[in-house]
Amino acid sequence: MSEAGVGDRVERVGQRADASGWLDTAVRFGLVAYGVVYLMIAWVAGQLAVGHHSGRPSPQGALAELARQPLGKVLLWAIAVGLFLLVAWRLLEAFVGHRSSDGAELAGKRALSAGKAVLYGALGVSAVKVATGSAQQGQSARARTMTAKLMDLPAGQWIVGLIGLAIIVYGAVLIWNGFTDRFLKHLDGQGRSGDAGRAYTWFGRIGYCAKGLAFGIVGVLVGYAAVTHQPKKSGGLDQALAKLLHQPFGPWLLLATAVGIGCYGLFCFAWARHLSR
């Protein structure tokens, strides 16, 4: 069979998988797992804001907190499975999805789906590491190490700067989606109507803006590290939220952000229930 024929066959198989009912079930399960992660991040960040907790408000810190709860390890494995199901969904989108678009728009949407697959995969691996007890290095420490390695490459400072800019742009897009209600396309008609629909809309508005703010701060940290050539200045979500804590009215800012991140987790539950792909 020719290379083109194999490619066509693979795409047909992918399209059938993308249109199948089992994928909807898998995506719903994954979105619930993703929502739990964000609710745990919100919980840890909120506890830190009121001075009752010393954990890290990051995905790995939230997963570690979950591991300490009754049946925590079982929940962690379930979350890992859910996140890897989201990886499969986004990879399908990256290869055969977004067929209503073409040209540069199609390429951009498929690239974004691939990027989300990487994000979900990283979270899934973190869940497995926490469940097996092999997670040791913190998110910010890993981010600084990766930044240092990138800066050692030719044009590494520019690469890190572009990564920081991309993260800032992603955060801005999330905030824009929150202000314009573009996230509502993820919900079916029932999920956008009635009192429940209004609640879901507000969860999405607040959640997307809070998530965008957090990612924006991460991007600024990475960009600042590139400009100053100081990898130690970069960091992950935990360091970004810690920056909020040390600002004027920092505990209130962090508490408000924690509530917003929790709203994003609740929106993920609504998304799972009223999935529209």
Secondary structure, 3 states (H helix, E strand, C coil): CCHHHHHHHHHHHHHHHHCCHHHHHHHHHHHHHHHHHHHHHHHHHHHHHCCCCCCCCCHHHHHHHHHCCCCHHHHHHHHHHHHHHHHHHHHHHHHHCCCCCCHHHHHHHHHHHHHHHHHHHHHHHHHHHHHHCCCCCCHHHHHHHHHHHHHCCCCHHHHHHHHHHHHHHHHHHHHHHHHHCHHHHHECCHHHCHHHHHHHHHHHHHHHHHHHHHHHHHHHHHHHHHHHCCHHHCCCHHHHHHHHHCCCCHHHHHHHHHHHHHHHHHHHHHHHHCECC
